Amino acid sequence: MAGLDLFQVVGFGLVAALILVVLRQHRPEVALGLSLAVGAIIFLFLAGRLSSVIGVLGQVARRSQVSLAYLGTVLRVIGVAYLTEFGAQVCRDAGEGAVAAKVELAGKVAILLLAAPVVVAVLDLILRLLA
Amino acid sequence: MDIELVFRIAAIGILVAILHTVLQRAGRDELGQLATLVGVVIVLVWVIRLVRQLFDTVRVMFQL
């Protein structure tokens, strides 16, 4: 992350926050849409750097013979966690705490589903060691 | 970092708010509500297009 990009993101966030404060007095629903859009824009701006980090992780995993299946699972869990957090936070900003809780519940279930095979593999390994 | 979209959405929001007040002064209240609705729908379309792009990026990046 070149220093310049950080300034860009921080500056963009501050400007957006100022605009949102003004907009929220007149049209709260448009302000919510705008905060959603700003969140998406910032993530899309970071997507390039994030995918290069993931590439580095992949190389490290390949070099250390960590099986790529587990790295894939970790990646998916991170993706699910990020999406769930994004959705839940927007719902909470809109004042809908209950909806945010349901979105988080869905995220937890998705992560459990992703993690189940890994847990089973670990248990098998342990049983085999003990037996 | 297309900040231009942010300014566009903010402009629509403020414009609709002013239009609503002006139309209310002129006694045409229902027209004001209609203008507000149209403004909100336009913003919604832009935001949904952006969120769809975000979801596609996340799906590709995290192999979801």
N, CA and C atoms of all chains as a GROMACS GRO file, in nm:
protein
  585
    1MET      N    1   0.088  -0.120   0.000
    1MET     CA    2   0.000   0.000   0.000
    1MET      C    3   0.091   0.124   0.000
    2ALA      N    4   0.103   0.182  -0.124
    2ALA     CA    5   0.187   0.303  -0.131
    2ALA      C    6   0.126   0.410  -0.042
    3GLY      N    7   0.208   0.495   0.020
    3GLY     CA    8   0.158   0.596   0.113
    3GLY      C    9   0.048   0.677   0.049
    4LEU      N   10   0.067   0.709  -0.081
    4LEU     CA   11  -0.028   0.798  -0.147
    4LEU      C   12  -0.168   0.739  -0.140
    5ASP      N   13  -0.181   0.607  -0.163
    5ASP     CA   14  -0.315   0.549  -0.165
    5ASP      C   15  -0.382   0.567  -0.031
    6LEU      N   16  -0.304   0.557   0.078
    6LEU     CA   17  -0.365   0.571   0.210
    6LEU      C   18  -0.422   0.711   0.224
    7PHE      N   19  -0.347   0.810   0.176
    7PHE     CA   20  -0.400   0.948   0.187
    7PHE      C   21  -0.529   0.960   0.106
    8GLN      N   22  -0.526   0.895  -0.011
    8GLN     CA   23  -0.646   0.903  -0.096
    8GLN      C   24  -0.766   0.847  -0.021
    9VAL      N   25  -0.750   0.730   0.038
    9VAL     CA   26  -0.864   0.664   0.103
    9VAL      C   27  -0.911   0.747   0.221
   10VAL      N   28  -0.816   0.796   0.302
   10VAL     CA   29  -0.854   0.873   0.421
   10VAL      C   30  -0.924   1.002   0.378
   11GLY      N   31  -0.866   1.070   0.276
   11GLY     CA   32  -0.928   1.194   0.229
   11GLY      C   33  -1.068   1.167   0.177
   12PHE      N   34  -1.080   1.059   0.099
   12PHE     CA   35  -1.211   1.024   0.042
   12PHE      C   36  -1.312   0.997   0.153
   13GLY      N   37  -1.266   0.924   0.256
   13GLY     CA   38  -1.356   0.892   0.368
   13GLY      C   39  -1.402   1.017   0.440
   14LEU      N   40  -1.309   1.112   0.462
   14LEU     CA   41  -1.347   1.234   0.535
   14LEU      C   42  -1.447   1.315   0.454
   15VAL      N   43  -1.418   1.331   0.324
   15VAL     CA   44  -1.510   1.409   0.241
   15VAL      C   45  -1.648   1.344   0.242
   16ALA      N   46  -1.647   1.211   0.226
   16ALA     CA   47  -1.776   1.140   0.224
   16ALA      C   48  -1.849   1.159   0.357
   17ALA      N   49  -1.776   1.154   0.468
   17ALA     CA   50  -1.842   1.170   0.599
   17ALA      C   51  -1.906   1.308   0.608
   18LEU      N   52  -1.833   1.410   0.560
   18LEU     CA   53  -1.890   1.546   0.566
   18LEU      C   54  -2.018   1.554   0.484
   19ILE      N   55  -2.010   1.499   0.362
   19ILE     CA   56  -2.128   1.507   0.275
   19ILE      C   57  -2.243   1.432   0.340
   20LEU      N   58  -2.211   1.318   0.404
   20LEU     CA   59  -2.318   1.237   0.464
   20LEU      C   60  -2.387   1.313   0.576
   21VAL      N   61  -2.308   1.390   0.655
   21VAL     CA   62  -2.371   1.462   0.766
   21VAL      C   63  -2.470   1.563   0.710
   22VAL      N   64  -2.430   1.631   0.602
   22VAL     CA   65  -2.521   1.731   0.544
   22VAL      C   66  -2.645   1.661   0.488
   23LEU      N   67  -2.620   1.550   0.418
   23LEU     CA   68  -2.730   1.484   0.348
   23LEU      C   69  -2.829   1.422   0.445
   24ARG      N   70  -2.776   1.379   0.564
   24ARG     CA   71  -2.863   1.303   0.656
   24ARG      C   72  -2.975   1.391   0.709
   25GLN      N   73  -2.949   1.524   0.716
   25GLN     CA   74  -3.058   1.609   0.768
   25GLN      C   75  -3.172   1.614   0.670
   26HIS      N   76  -3.137   1.622   0.538
   26HIS     CA   77  -3.245   1.640   0.441
   26HIS      C   78  -3.308   1.507   0.404
   27ARG      N   79  -3.223   1.413   0.358
   27ARG     CA   80  -3.280   1.287   0.307
   27ARG      C   81  -3.202   1.170   0.367
   28PRO      N   82  -3.247   1.117   0.484
   28PRO     CA   83  -3.172   1.008   0.548
   28PRO      C   84  -3.157   0.885   0.458
   29GLU      N   85  -3.260   0.856   0.374
   29GLU     CA   86  -3.249   0.732   0.295
   29GLU      C   87  -3.141   0.746   0.189
   30VAL      N   88  -3.130   0.866   0.132
   30VAL     CA   89  -3.023   0.886   0.031
   30VAL      C   90  -2.888   0.879   0.101
   31ALA      N   91  -2.882   0.928   0.226
   31ALA     CA   92  -2.755   0.924   0.299
   31ALA      C   93  -2.713   0.780   0.322
   32LEU      N   94  -2.810   0.693   0.352
   32LEU     CA   95  -2.774   0.552   0.372
   32LEU      C   96  -2.720   0.492   0.242
   33GLY      N   97  -2.788   0.522   0.130
   33GLY     CA   98  -2.739   0.472   0.002
   33GLY      C   99  -2.600   0.522  -0.025
   34LEU      N  100  -2.574   0.648   0.011
   34LEU     CA  101  -2.442   0.706  -0.016
   34LEU      C  102  -2.336   0.637   0.070
   35SER      N  103  -2.369   0.608   0.197
   35SER     CA  104  -2.266   0.544   0.283
   35SER      C  105  -2.239   0.403   0.231
   36LEU      N  106  -2.343   0.337   0.180
   36LEU     CA  107  -2.323   0.204   0.119
   36LEU      C  108  -2.232   0.217  -0.002
   37ALA      N  109  -2.257   0.318  -0.084
   37ALA     CA  110  -2.177   0.336  -0.205
   37ALA      C  111  -2.032   0.368  -0.168
   38VAL      N  112  -2.011   0.450  -0.067
   38VAL     CA  113  -1.874   0.486  -0.028
   38VAL      C  114  -1.800   0.362   0.019
   39GLY      N  115  -1.868   0.277   0.099
   39GLY     CA  116  -1.804   0.154   0.144
   39GLY      C  117  -1.762   0.068   0.026
   40ALA      N  118  -1.850   0.056  -0.072
   40ALA     CA  119  -1.819  -0.026  -0.190
   40ALA      C  120  -1.704   0.035  -0.268
   41ILE      N  121  -1.705   0.167  -0.286
   41ILE     CA  122  -1.599   0.231  -0.365
   41ILE      C  123  -1.464   0.208  -0.299
   42ILE      N  124  -1.458   0.223  -0.167
   42ILE     CA  125  -1.329   0.207  -0.099
   42ILE      C  126  -1.281   0.064  -0.113
   43PHE      N  127  -1.373  -0.034  -0.100
   43PHE     CA  128  -1.327  -0.173  -0.113
   43PHE      C  129  -1.279  -0.199  -0.255
   44LEU      N  130  -1.354  -0.148  -0.354
   44LEU     CA  131  -1.312  -0.173  -0.492
   44LEU      C  132  -1.176  -0.111  -0.518
   45PHE      N  133  -1.150   0.004  -0.452
   45PHE     CA  134  -1.019   0.067  -0.470
   45PHE      C  135  -0.910  -0.021  -0.410
   46LEU      N  136  -0.941  -0.089  -0.298
   46LEU     CA  137  -0.839  -0.171  -0.232
   46LEU      C  138  -0.828  -0.310  -0.293
   47ALA      N  139  -0.922  -0.347  -0.380
   47ALA     CA  140  -0.929  -0.486  -0.428
   47ALA      C  141  -0.796  -0.527  -0.491
   48GLY      N  142  -0.737  -0.437  -0.571
   48GLY     CA  143  -0.613  -0.475  -0.638
   48GLY      C  144  -0.505  -0.513  -0.539
   49ARG      N  145  -0.487  -0.431  -0.439
   49ARG     CA  146  -0.379  -0.459  -0.342
   49ARG      C  147  -0.411  -0.584  -0.263
   50LEU      N  148  -0.540  -0.602  -0.233
   50LEU     CA  149  -0.578  -0.718  -0.152
   50LEU      C  150  -0.550  -0.847  -0.229
   51SER      N  151  -0.578  -0.845  -0.361
   51SER     CA  152  -0.556  -0.970  -0.437
   51SER      C  153  -0.407  -0.999  -0.448
   52SER      N  154  -0.322  -0.893  -0.449
   52SER     CA  155  -0.178  -0.923  -0.453
   52SER      C  156  -0.135  -0.983  -0.320
   53VAL      N  157  -0.194  -0.940  -0.209
   53VAL     CA  158  -0.159  -1.000  -0.079
   53VAL      C  159  -0.199  -1.147  -0.080
   54ILE      N  160  -0.318  -1.174  -0.136
   54ILE     CA  161  -0.364  -1.313  -0.140
   54ILE      C  162  -0.270  -1.396  -0.226
   55GLY      N  163  -0.220  -1.334  -0.335
   55GLY     CA  164  -0.124  -1.406  -0.421
   55GLY      C  165   0.000  -1.444  -0.341
   56VAL      N  166   0.051  -1.348  -0.261
   56VAL     CA  167   0.170  -1.377  -0.181
   56VAL      C  168   0.141  -1.492  -0.085
   57LEU      N  169   0.024  -1.488  -0.022
   57LEU     CA  170  -0.013  -1.598   0.070
   57LEU      C  171  -0.010  -1.731  -0.003
   58GLY      N  172  -0.061  -1.731  -0.127
   58GLY     CA  173  -0.064  -1.856  -0.204
   58GLY      C  174   0.077  -1.907  -0.227
   59GLN      N  175   0.169  -1.814  -0.265
   59GLN     CA  176   0.307  -1.860  -0.290
   59GLN      C  177   0.368  -1.918  -0.164
   60VAL      N  178   0.348  -1.850  -0.051
   60VAL     CA  179   0.405  -1.899   0.076
   60VAL      C  180   0.350  -2.038   0.105
   61ALA      N  181   0.219  -2.056   0.083
   61ALA     CA  182   0.158  -2.185   0.113
   61ALA      C  183   0.217  -2.291   0.022
   62ARG      N  184   0.232  -2.258  -0.107
   62ARG     CA  185   0.285  -2.359  -0.200
   62ARG      C  186   0.426  -2.397  -0.158
   63ARG      N  187   0.506  -2.293  -0.118
   63ARG     CA  188   0.646  -2.325  -0.088
   63ARG      C  189   0.654  -2.410   0.037
   64SER      N  190   0.563  -2.389   0.132
   64SER     CA  191   0.573  -2.464   0.258
   64SER      C  192   0.485  -2.587   0.254
   65GLN      N  193   0.446  -2.630   0.133
   65GLN     CA  194   0.368  -2.754   0.114
   65GLN      C  195   0.242  -2.758   0.199
   66VAL      N  196   0.193  -2.645   0.253
   66VAL     CA  197   0.062  -2.647   0.320
   66VAL      C  198  -0.041  -2.673   0.210
   67SER      N  199  -0.126  -2.774   0.231
   67SER     CA  200  -0.214  -2.810   0.118
   67SER      C  201  -0.306  -2.693   0.086
   68LEU      N  202  -0.323  -2.668  -0.045
   68LEU     CA  203  -0.395  -2.547  -0.088
   68LEU      C  204  -0.542  -2.554  -0.048
   69ALA      N  205  -0.594  -2.673  -0.018
   69ALA     CA  206  -0.736  -2.680   0.016
   69ALA      C  207  -0.762  -2.595   0.140
   70TYR      N  208  -0.672  -2.609   0.239
   70TYR     CA  209  -0.695  -2.534   0.363
   70TYR      C  210  -0.681  -2.385   0.339
   71LEU      N  211  -0.584  -2.346   0.254
   71LEU     CA  212  -0.570  -2.202   0.227
   71LEU      C  213  -0.697  -2.150   0.161
   72GLY      N  214  -0.754  -2.233   0.069
   72GLY     CA  215  -0.879  -2.193   0.004
   72GLY      C  216  -0.989  -2.173   0.106
   73THR      N  217  -0.995  -2.264   0.204
   73THR     CA  218  -1.100  -2.252   0.306
   73THR      C  219  -1.079  -2.125   0.386
   74VAL      N  220  -0.955  -2.099   0.425
   74VAL     CA  221  -0.928  -1.977   0.504
   74VAL      C  222  -0.970  -1.855   0.425
   75LEU      N  223  -0.937  -1.856   0.296
   75LEU     CA  224  -0.972  -1.740   0.212
   75LEU      C  225  -1.122  -1.721   0.207
   76ARG      N  226  -1.196  -1.833   0.188
   76ARG     CA  227  -1.341  -1.821   0.179
   76ARG      C  228  -1.399  -1.770   0.311
   77VAL      N  229  -1.342  -1.820   0.423
   77VAL     CA  230  -1.394  -1.776   0.553
   77VAL      C  231  -1.372  -1.625   0.569
   78ILE      N  232  -1.254  -1.578   0.523
   78ILE     CA  233  -1.228  -1.433   0.533
   78ILE      C  234  -1.327  -1.356   0.447
   79GLY      N  235  -1.354  -1.409   0.326
   79GLY     CA  236  -1.451  -1.342   0.239
   79GLY      C  237  -1.589  -1.335   0.302
   80VAL      N  238  -1.633  -1.449   0.358
   80VAL     CA  239  -1.766  -1.452   0.421
   80VAL      C  240  -1.768  -1.354   0.538
   81ALA      N  241  -1.660  -1.354   0.617
   81ALA     CA  242  -1.657  -1.265   0.734
   81ALA      C  243  -1.666  -1.119   0.689
   82TYR      N  244  -1.592  -1.086   0.582
   82TYR     CA  245  -1.594  -0.946   0.538
   82TYR      C  246  -1.732  -0.906   0.489
   83LEU      N  247  -1.791  -0.993   0.406
   83LEU     CA  248  -1.924  -0.960   0.351
   83LEU      C  249  -2.026  -0.945   0.462
   84THR      N  250  -2.022  -1.041   0.558
   84THR     CA  251  -2.120  -1.036   0.667
   84THR      C  252  -2.103  -0.907   0.745
   85GLU      N  253  -1.980  -0.871   0.774
   85GLU     CA  254  -1.954  -0.749   0.851
   85GLU      C  255  -2.004  -0.628   0.774
   86PHE      N  256  -1.980  -0.627   0.643
   86PHE     CA  257  -2.023  -0.515   0.560
   86PHE      C  258  -2.175  -0.499   0.566
   87GLY      N  259  -2.245  -0.609   0.543
   87GLY     CA  260  -2.391  -0.603   0.544
   87GLY      C  261  -2.446  -0.567   0.680
   88ALA      N  262  -2.390  -0.631   0.786
   88ALA     CA  263  -2.444  -0.607   0.920
   88ALA      C  264  -2.421  -0.462   0.960
   89GLN      N  265  -2.305  -0.406   0.924
   89GLN     CA  266  -2.276  -0.268   0.966
   89GLN      C  267  -2.370  -0.170   0.896
   90VAL      N  268  -2.397  -0.195   0.768
   90VAL     CA  269  -2.488  -0.106   0.697
   90VAL      C  270  -2.627  -0.115   0.758
   91CYS      N  271  -2.671  -0.237   0.791
   91CYS     CA  272  -2.804  -0.249   0.854
   91CYS      C  273  -2.805  -0.175   0.986
   92ARG      N  274  -2.696  -0.186   1.063
   92ARG     CA  275  -2.692  -0.119   1.193
   92ARG      C  276  -2.694   0.033   1.173
   93ASP      N  277  -2.622   0.081   1.070
   93ASP     CA  278  -2.626   0.226   1.044
   93ASP      C  279  -2.767   0.271   1.015
   94ALA      N  280  -2.843   0.184   0.948
   94ALA     CA  281  -2.980   0.222   0.915
   94ALA      C  282  -3.071   0.211   1.037
   95GLY      N  283  -3.015   0.166   1.151
   95GLY     CA  284  -3.096   0.157   1.272
   95GLY      C  285  -3.164   0.023   1.286
   96GLU      N  286  -3.133  -0.072   1.196
   96GLU     CA  287  -3.204  -0.201   1.202
   96GLU      C  288  -3.112  -0.302   1.271
   97GLY      N  289  -3.107  -0.294   1.406
   97GLY     CA  290  -3.020  -0.387   1.478
   97GLY      C  291  -3.062  -0.531   1.459
   98ALA      N  292  -3.194  -0.555   1.456
   98ALA     CA  293  -3.241  -0.694   1.445
   98ALA      C  294  -3.197  -0.753   1.312
   99VAL      N  295  -3.214  -0.676   1.204
   99VAL     CA  296  -3.173  -0.729   1.072
   99VAL      C  297  -3.024  -0.755   1.072
  100ALA      N  298  -2.947  -0.665   1.134
  100ALA     CA  299  -2.801  -0.685   1.138
  100ALA      C  300  -2.768  -0.815   1.210
  101ALA      N  301  -2.840  -0.843   1.320
  101ALA     CA  302  -2.812  -0.966   1.394
  101ALA      C  303  -2.840  -1.087   1.305
  102LYS      N  304  -2.949  -1.080   1.228
  102LYS     CA  305  -2.982  -1.196   1.141
  102LYS      C  306  -2.875  -1.214   1.035
  103VAL      N  307  -2.826  -1.104   0.980
  103VAL     CA  308  -2.722  -1.115   0.878
  103VAL      C  309  -2.596  -1.178   0.938
  104GLU      N  310  -2.566  -1.137   1.062
  104GLU     CA  311  -2.447  -1.196   1.126
  104GLU      C  312  -2.468  -1.344   1.152
  105LEU      N  313  -2.593  -1.381   1.190
  105LEU     CA  314  -2.621  -1.523   1.212
  105LEU      C  315  -2.596  -1.602   1.084
  106ALA      N  316  -2.644  -1.547   0.972
  106ALA     CA  317  -2.622  -1.616   0.844
  106ALA      C  318  -2.473  -1.629   0.817
  107GLY      N  319  -2.397  -1.526   0.847
  107GLY     CA  320  -2.252  -1.534   0.825
  107GLY      C  321  -2.189  -1.642   0.910
  108LYS      N  322  -2.233  -1.652   1.036
  108LYS     CA  323  -2.175  -1.754   1.125
  108LYS      C  324  -2.206  -1.892   1.072
  109VAL      N  325  -2.331  -1.912   1.026
  109VAL     CA  326  -2.366  -2.044   0.974
  109VAL      C  327  -2.280  -2.076   0.853
  110ALA      N  328  -2.260  -1.978   0.766
  110ALA     CA  329  -2.179  -2.002   0.645
  110ALA      C  330  -2.038  -2.041   0.685
  111ILE      N  331  -1.982  -1.971   0.787
  111ILE     CA  332  -1.844  -2.002   0.827
  111ILE      C  333  -1.838  -2.141   0.886
  112LEU      N  334  -1.939  -2.178   0.967
  112LEU     CA  335  -1.939  -2.313   1.026
  112LEU      C  336  -1.941  -2.418   0.916
  113LEU      N  337  -2.023  -2.391   0.813
  113LEU     CA  338  -2.029  -2.488   0.703
  113LEU      C  339  -1.893  -2.501   0.636
  114LEU      N  340  -1.825  -2.387   0.619
  114LEU     CA  341  -1.694  -2.392   0.553
  114LEU      C  342  -1.594  -2.465   0.640
  115ALA      N  343  -1.604  -2.445   0.772
  115ALA     CA  344  -1.500  -2.498   0.861
  115ALA      C  345  -1.522  -2.645   0.892
  116ALA      N  346  -1.644  -2.696   0.871
  116ALA     CA  347  -1.674  -2.834   0.912
  116ALA      C  348  -1.574  -2.935   0.857
  117PRO      N  349  -1.546  -2.940   0.726
  117PRO     CA  350  -1.452  -3.042   0.676
  117PRO      C  351  -1.317  -3.035   0.745
  118VAL      N  352  -1.271  -2.912   0.772
  118VAL     CA  353  -1.138  -2.900   0.834
  118VAL      C  354  -1.141  -2.960   0.973
  119VAL      N  355  -1.248  -2.932   1.047
  119VAL     CA  356  -1.257  -2.985   1.184
  119VAL      C  357  -1.259  -3.136   1.180
  120VAL      N  358  -1.335  -3.192   1.086
  120VAL     CA  359  -1.340  -3.338   1.075
  120VAL      C  360  -1.202  -3.393   1.045
  121ALA      N  361  -1.130  -3.327   0.955
  121ALA     CA  362  -0.995  -3.377   0.920
  121ALA      C  363  -0.905  -3.375   1.045
  122VAL      N  364  -0.914  -3.268   1.121
  122VAL     CA  365  -0.830  -3.259   1.241
  122VAL      C  366  -0.865  -3.370   1.338
  123LEU      N  367  -0.994  -3.393   1.358
  123LEU     CA  368  -1.034  -3.500   1.452
  123LEU      C  369  -0.984  -3.634   1.405
  124ASP      N  370  -0.996  -3.659   1.273
  124ASP     CA  371  -0.945  -3.788   1.222
  124ASP      C  372  -0.797  -3.802   1.254
  125LEU      N  373  -0.724  -3.693   1.229
  125LEU     CA  374  -0.579  -3.698   1.252
  125LEU      C  375  -0.552  -3.732   1.398
  126ILE      N  376  -0.622  -3.666   1.490
  126ILE     CA  377  -0.597  -3.688   1.632
  126ILE      C  378  -0.630  -3.833   1.668
  127LEU      N  379  -0.745  -3.880   1.619
  127LEU     CA  380  -0.784  -4.019   1.654
  127LEU      C  381  -0.678  -4.116   1.602
  128ARG      N  382  -0.629  -4.085   1.480
  128ARG     CA  383  -0.530  -4.179   1.424
  128ARG      C  384  -0.403  -4.177   1.510
  129LEU      N  385  -0.366  -4.057   1.557
  129LEU     CA  386  -0.244  -4.050   1.640
  129LEU      C  387  -0.265  -4.130   1.769
  130LEU      N  388  -0.386  -4.114   1.829
  130LEU     CA  389  -0.408  -4.180   1.959
  130LEU      C  390  -0.419  -4.330   1.940
  131ALA      N  391  -0.489  -4.370   1.833
  131ALA     CA  392  -0.515  -4.514   1.820
  131ALA      C  393  -0.385  -4.590   1.797
  132MET      N  394  -1.108   0.534  -0.746
  132MET     CA  395  -1.168   0.617  -0.640
  132MET      C  396  -1.257   0.720  -0.706
  133ASP      N  397  -1.371   0.674  -0.766
  133ASP     CA  398  -1.451   0.772  -0.839
  133ASP      C  399  -1.538   0.850  -0.741
  134ILE      N  400  -1.478   0.964  -0.699
  134ILE     CA  401  -1.549   1.050  -0.602
  134ILE      C  402  -1.663   1.122  -0.674
  135GLU      N  403  -1.660   1.116  -0.806
  135GLU     CA  404  -1.760   1.190  -0.884
  135GLU      C  405  -1.898   1.130  -0.859
  136LEU      N  406  -1.903   0.997  -0.840
  136LEU     CA  407  -2.033   0.933  -0.813
  136LEU      C  408  -2.088   0.981  -0.679
  137VAL      N  409  -1.996   0.999  -0.582
  137VAL     CA  410  -2.041   1.045  -0.451
  137VAL      C  411  -2.104   1.183  -0.463
  138PHE      N  412  -2.036   1.272  -0.539
  138PHE     CA  413  -2.091   1.407  -0.554
  138PHE      C  414  -2.224   1.402  -0.628
  139ARG      N  415  -2.234   1.308  -0.725
  139ARG     CA  416  -2.360   1.300  -0.801
  139ARG      C  417  -2.474   1.260  -0.708
  140ILE      N  418  -2.450   1.159  -0.623
  140ILE     CA  419  -2.556   1.114  -0.533
  140ILE      C  420  -2.593   1.225  -0.436
  141ALA      N  421  -2.490   1.294  -0.384
  141ALA     CA  422  -2.518   1.401  -0.287
  141ALA      C  423  -2.598   1.511  -0.355
  142ALA      N  424  -2.560   1.542  -0.481
  142ALA     CA  425  -2.632   1.648  -0.553
  142ALA      C  426  -2.779   1.611  -0.569
  143ILE      N  427  -2.805   1.485  -0.608
  143ILE     CA  428  -2.944   1.442  -0.626
  143ILE      C  429  -3.018   1.456  -0.493
  144GLY      N  430  -2.954   1.412  -0.384
  144GLY     CA  431  -3.020   1.418  -0.254
  144GLY      C  432  -3.060   1.559  -0.218
  145ILE      N  433  -2.964   1.652  -0.231
  145ILE     CA  434  -2.993   1.791  -0.193
  145ILE      C  435  -3.098   1.850  -0.287
  146LEU      N  436  -3.083   1.822  -0.416
  146LEU     CA  437  -3.176   1.878  -0.516
  146LEU      C  438  -3.319   1.835  -0.484
  147VAL      N  439  -3.334   1.706  -0.455
  147VAL     CA  440  -3.469   1.653  -0.428
  147VAL      C  441  -3.525   1.719  -0.303
  148ALA      N  442  -3.440   1.738  -0.203
  148ALA     CA  443  -3.489   1.799  -0.079
  148ALA      C  444  -3.538   1.942  -0.108
  149ILE      N  445  -3.459   2.018  -0.186
  149ILE     CA  446  -3.499   2.157  -0.215
  149ILE      C  447  -3.626   2.158  -0.299
  150LEU      N  448  -3.630   2.070  -0.400
  150LEU     CA  449  -3.747   2.063  -0.487
  150LEU      C  450  -3.871   2.036  -0.404
  151HIS      N  451  -3.857   1.945  -0.308
  151HIS     CA  452  -3.972   1.908  -0.225
  151HIS      C  453  -4.021   2.030  -0.149
  152THR      N  454  -3.924   2.105  -0.091
  152THR     CA  455  -3.966   2.223  -0.014
  152THR      C  456  -4.034   2.326  -0.103
  153VAL      N  457  -3.973   2.348  -0.221
  153VAL     CA  458  -4.029   2.451  -0.311
  153VAL      C  459  -4.170   2.412  -0.352
  154LEU      N  460  -4.187   2.284  -0.390
  154LEU     CA  461  -4.320   2.241  -0.435
  154LEU      C  462  -4.419   2.250  -0.321
  155GLN      N  463  -4.370   2.224  -0.199
  155GLN     CA  464  -4.461   2.232  -0.084
  155GLN      C  465  -4.510   2.377  -0.069
  156ARG      N  466  -4.409   2.472  -0.084
  156ARG     CA  467  -4.449   2.616  -0.072
  156ARG      C  468  -4.556   2.646  -0.174
  157ALA      N  469  -4.538   2.589  -0.298
  157ALA     CA  470  -4.631   2.622  -0.405
  157ALA      C  471  -4.761   2.546  -0.390
  158GLY      N  472  -4.774   2.469  -0.279
  158GLY     CA  473  -4.902   2.404  -0.256
  158GLY      C  474  -4.915   2.273  -0.331
  159ARG      N  475  -4.816   2.233  -0.417
  159ARG     CA  476  -4.830   2.107  -0.491
  159ARG      C  477  -4.755   1.999  -0.413
  160ASP      N  478  -4.812   1.955  -0.302
  160ASP     CA  479  -4.738   1.866  -0.214
  160ASP      C  480  -4.714   1.731  -0.279
  161GLU      N  481  -4.815   1.677  -0.350
  161GLU     CA  482  -4.799   1.540  -0.404
  161GLU      C  483  -4.688   1.538  -0.509
  162LEU      N  484  -4.672   1.650  -0.583
  162LEU     CA  485  -4.566   1.653  -0.683
  162LEU      C  486  -4.430   1.645  -0.614
  163GLY      N  487  -4.423   1.711  -0.496
  163GLY     CA  488  -4.297   1.706  -0.421
  163GLY      C  489  -4.263   1.564  -0.381
  164GLN      N  490  -4.368   1.493  -0.330
  164GLN     CA  491  -4.342   1.353  -0.290
  164GLN      C  492  -4.295   1.273  -0.409
  165LEU      N  493  -4.358   1.297  -0.526
  165LEU     CA  494  -4.320   1.222  -0.646
  165LEU      C  495  -4.174   1.249  -0.680
  166ALA      N  496  -4.134   1.378  -0.673
  166ALA     CA  497  -3.995   1.412  -0.707
  166ALA      C  498  -3.900   1.342  -0.611
  167THR      N  499  -3.938   1.340  -0.482
  167THR     CA  500  -3.851   1.272  -0.385
  167THR      C  501  -3.837   1.125  -0.420
  168LEU      N  502  -3.949   1.063  -0.455
  168LEU     CA  503  -3.946   0.920  -0.489
  168LEU      C  504  -3.854   0.896  -0.607
  169VAL      N  505  -3.867   0.980  -0.711
  169VAL     CA  506  -3.784   0.960  -0.831
  169VAL      C  507  -3.637   0.974  -0.794
  170GLY      N  508  -3.606   1.075  -0.712
  170GLY     CA  509  -3.466   1.095  -0.671
  170GLY      C  510  -3.412   0.974  -0.598
  171VAL      N  511  -3.492   0.923  -0.504
  171VAL     CA  512  -3.444   0.809  -0.425
  171VAL      C  513  -3.424   0.687  -0.514
  172VAL      N  514  -3.515   0.670  -0.612
  172VAL     CA  515  -3.501   0.552  -0.700
  172VAL      C  516  -3.374   0.563  -0.782
  173ILE      N  517  -3.345   0.684  -0.832
  173ILE     CA  518  -3.223   0.701  -0.914
  173ILE      C  519  -3.100   0.665  -0.830
  174VAL      N  520  -3.097   0.716  -0.706
  174VAL     CA  521  -2.980   0.688  -0.620
  174VAL      C  522  -2.972   0.539  -0.594
  175LEU      N  523  -3.090   0.478  -0.573
  175LEU     CA  524  -3.091   0.333  -0.544
  175LEU      C  525  -3.031   0.255  -0.660
  176VAL      N  526  -3.066   0.295  -0.785
  176VAL     CA  527  -3.014   0.221  -0.902
  176VAL      C  528  -2.862   0.231  -0.905
  177TRP      N  529  -2.809   0.351  -0.885
  177TRP     CA  530  -2.662   0.367  -0.887
  177TRP      C  531  -2.598   0.282  -0.778
  178VAL      N  532  -2.657   0.287  -0.657
  178VAL     CA  533  -2.596   0.216  -0.545
  178VAL      C  534  -2.600   0.066  -0.569
  179ILE      N  535  -2.712   0.019  -0.622
  179ILE     CA  536  -2.723  -0.126  -0.645
  179ILE      C  537  -2.623  -0.171  -0.749
  180ARG      N  538  -2.603  -0.087  -0.853
  180ARG     CA  539  -2.504  -0.125  -0.956
  180ARG      C  540  -2.366  -0.136  -0.891
  181LEU      N  541  -2.335  -0.044  -0.800
  181LEU     CA  542  -2.202  -0.044  -0.736
  181LEU      C  543  -2.189  -0.166  -0.644
  182VAL      N  544  -2.297  -0.197  -0.571
  182VAL     CA  545  -2.290  -0.310  -0.478
  182VAL      C  546  -2.277  -0.439  -0.555
  183ARG      N  547  -2.342  -0.446  -0.671
  183ARG     CA  548  -2.328  -0.570  -0.751
  183ARG      C  549  -2.182  -0.586  -0.794
  184GLN      N  550  -2.120  -0.473  -0.832
  184GLN     CA  551  -1.978  -0.480  -0.871
  184GLN      C  552  -1.894  -0.525  -0.752
  185LEU      N  553  -1.928  -0.475  -0.632
  185LEU     CA  554  -1.853  -0.516  -0.513
  185LEU      C  555  -1.868  -0.664  -0.489
  186PHE      N  556  -1.992  -0.715  -0.500
  186PHE     CA  557  -2.013  -0.857  -0.474
  186PHE      C  558  -1.938  -0.942  -0.574
  187ASP      N  559  -1.938  -0.900  -0.704
  187ASP     CA  560  -1.863  -0.979  -0.803
  187ASP      C  561  -1.715  -0.981  -0.768
  188THR      N  562  -1.661  -0.865  -0.729
  188THR     CA  563  -1.518  -0.860  -0.696
  188THR      C  564  -1.486  -0.952  -0.579
  189VAL      N  565  -1.572  -0.946  -0.475
  189VAL     CA  566  -1.546  -1.030  -0.357
  189VAL      C  567  -1.555  -1.177  -0.396
  190ARG      N  568  -1.656  -1.209  -0.482
  190ARG     CA  569  -1.672  -1.350  -0.519
  190ARG      C  570  -1.547  -1.399  -0.592
  191VAL      N  571  -1.496  -1.316  -0.682
  191VAL     CA  572  -1.378  -1.361  -0.760
  191VAL      C  573  -1.256  -1.369  -0.668
  192MET      N  574  -1.241  -1.268  -0.581
  192MET     CA  575  -1.118  -1.262  -0.503
  192MET      C  576  -1.112  -1.372  -0.398
  193PHE      N  577  -1.222  -1.398  -0.329
  193PHE     CA  578  -1.219  -1.496  -0.221
  193PHE      C  579  -1.268  -1.634  -0.264
  194GLN      N  580  -1.285  -1.651  -0.395
  194GLN     CA  581  -1.331  -1.780  -0.450
  194GLN      C  582  -1.458  -1.827  -0.381
  195LEU      N  583  -1.549  -1.738  -0.354
  195LEU     CA  584  -1.676  -1.779  -0.289
  195LEU      C  585  -1.771  -1.837  -0.392
   0.00000   0.00000   0.00000
